């Protein structure tokens, strides 16, 4: 059994989740984001997440940033951008947004 990660959220990520939750038109997107976060918490390497290092940005302290799929094969498919830490067993969610 693998260890579970504790998810930490930046203020931006918190605002993005709250906005999805408030907008009734985005209910399906909100549910997809919640499912993605749940999988990320259990196993960042889960095949459906297609997690991979995102080379064009770094974390605030130079951390490697990863992105994971919320959806795929969809125009402006959403992604979760995150990094490991700051503490052991933690993942920090940076932003939740359509793929740039």
Secondary structure as UniProt FT lines:
FT   STRAND          6..9
FT   HELIX           11..22
FT   HELIX           24..26
FT   HELIX           27..42
FT   TURN            44..45
FT   HELIX           47..49
FT   STRAND          52..58
FT   TURN            60..61
FT   STRAND          64..69
FT   TURN            75..76
FT   STRAND          78..84
FT   TURN            88..89
FT   STRAND          90..98
//
